């Protein structure tokens, strides 16, 4: 019974219930802009050091060599995530006449590691700048990593690049596609709340059921005049 009563109220105040949703929908359509295309490219490296002279004759030496590679990968991962790495890449690109601020590079960088494998990816809105920036990332990572790894005593860690980076466009996320529908749905819920509030504040008695809910006896009812009954 309460659900039917609520539906009756919403039908009575349907215009008020739809106003917030209509405003949000019109404003959203008027200000809507397609999401900019974003591009991503990544590259994987195997990281290690050349085996020592005794490694070929000792299983223990080979084990420690692999273990050292994992420590190197962990150190490189922390270095790439820091601001100094982004500044080094930006400076390397500036020498080539390419303007790529450190904040732009650091904001688009993502790095991960698993055992002796290092994965680096970069995301940007300009595919050409992305390719140039990733080339700079690779150059700094492979050629200038000695300062980030003082444990190696000034030696450069050996990084073997496993694949060539390929620039790919990233499809817009589902969050952007659902943003306007969710806002309209929220505005519709607000409108329904306004309709219920308007009914609560309205002192008008509109039907017999409302009188009965007030505890007042109904002595008689005048039926609504049907259309077309007048001659």
N, C-alpha and C positions, 0 to 999 in steps of 0.2 A: 504493500500500500504506500509506504514512504517513497519507494522508487517511482511509482506512478505519479505521486504528488510532485516529486522533484522534476520529473519530465514535463509535467504540466506547467510548472513555474518557468522552466527553460523555454518552452514554447511561447509562453506569454511575453517573456523578455528576450526573445532570440536576437533582436537587433542590438541590444546592449551587450549580450554575450559575445557577439561577433565583432564588435567595434575594436577591441584591443588586437585581435588576430588580424583584422583587416589592415590596421595601421602598421603592424609589424611586417605583414606580407608586402604591402605597398612600399614601405621604406626599404625592405630587404631587396626587392626587385629593382628599385630605383638606384640603389648603391651597389648592386652586385657587379662584381668584376671576376672574370675567369682567373683561377689560380695560376700563378706563373709557373712555367715549366722548370723543374729542377733536375739537374743532371748529377750522376754519380759515376765514379770509376774507382777501381781498387786494384791492388797488386799484392802478391804473396812472396815472401822471402824465406829461404832456409838460412839460418844463422849459425855460424860456427867459427872455429879457428883451425888452421892447418894442424894436423896431428904432429906431435913431437917425434923425435927419432926413435924413442922407445915404444911408441904406441903400436907399431906394427908387430912387435914381439911380445906385447903384454895385453891380456884382456882387461886387466885393471886399468891400465893407462887409457885404453880406448873408452872404457866406462866413464872415467873422469873427464875425458874429452867431450863426450856427449852431455855430461852433467854441466860442464862449463858452458856449453852452448845454450842450455836452458837458462842459466843465470844471465847470460848475455842478452837473451831475448827479453827477459824480465826488465833488465836495465834499459834496453832500447825502448820498450813500451812506455815506461815512465818518462823517458826523455821526450818522446814524440807527443805525449799528452801535455807537456809543459809549454810555457810561453817562450822559453829560449829557443826551442826548436822552430816554432812559427816565425820568430824574428829572424832566425838564420835562413829559413826558406825565403822570407820576404826580401832579405838583403841579397840573396843569390838571384832572385828574379829581377830585382832592381838593377843589378849589373847588366842584365839583358834588355833593359828598357821596359820591363813589365811591371805595372803597378798592381801589387797585391798586398794590401795591409796585413800585418800579423793577425789582427783580430778576425779578419775574413778567413784566413787560413786555419787558425786554431778553431774557429767556430764550425768549420766544415770537416775537420779531421775526425776520423774514428780509427782506433787501433785495437787490435786484439792479438793474443798469442796463445799458442798451444804447444807445449814442449819446445822444440827448436824451430817452430814456424811462427813467423810474424806476418800479420795481415794488416794492411793500411788501406783505408779508403777515404775519398775526399768528395764532398758534395758542394756544388755551387750552381748558380743560376745561369752562368755563361759557359757554354761548352768549350769554347776556345781557351778562356782563362783557366778553366778546370784542367784541360790537358797540359797547359804550360805550368800550372801550379803543381800538378802531380809530378811532372818531370823534375821540378825543383825539389819536391819532397824526396824523390828517389835519389837525386844527386846528393843532397845533404845527408840523407840517411846512410848511403853507402860510402861516401867519401869523407865525411866530417864527423864520424861517430867516436873518434878516439877521445875527444875531450869529455864525452858523456860517460866513458867507461874507464875511469882511472885505474881500475884493477888490472887492466891489460898493459899498464906501463907505457902508454903512448902508442901502442899498436892499434891498427884499425881492424875492427871486427869484420870478418868476411861474410858478406850477404850474397846469397845466390838468388837472383830473381827468377821465379818460377813461371811467370806468365806476363804477357804484355797487357797493360791497362786498356780497357775498352770503355769508352764513354757511353752511358746509357741514360735515357730519359726515365725519370721516376714518375709513375702515375700518381695523380692526386689522391690523398688519403681519404678514407670514408668519412672521417670527421668533418672535413670541409664540405662534403656532399650532403651531410645530414644537419649542418649547422642551421640553415634557414628553416627546414621542416621542424626541428626541435624548438626553435624560437617561436614559431607559429603555434605549435602545440602548447607551449607554456603560456603564450598570450591567450589562447583559447581557454585554458584552465582558469586564468585570471578573470576572463570575461564571464565564465560560468559563476565564479565567486561573486562578481559584481551583480549578476542577475539574482542570485540568492539573497544578497544584501539588499537589493532594491525591493524584493518581495518582503523581506523582513521589516523594512522601513515604511512600506506602503500600508496605510490604515484602511484601504478599501477592502470591503468584503465582496468577493466575486462569485462565490457559489455556496451551495448548501453545506458542503463538507466543511468549509471554513467556519461556518456558524456552529456546526456540531462540535468541532474541535474546541471552540470557545465555551462550550457547555450551554449554549442558548437553544431553547426549543424552537423548532420550525413549525409554524402554524399553517402556512400555505406557501405555494410557489407559483409565480406567474410564468408560464412557458414562453420560451423565446419565439418570437414571430418567425415563421418560415418564409423564405423568399418565394415570391410569386403568389403569395396567398391573398394579396390585395387585388380586389377586382376593380 
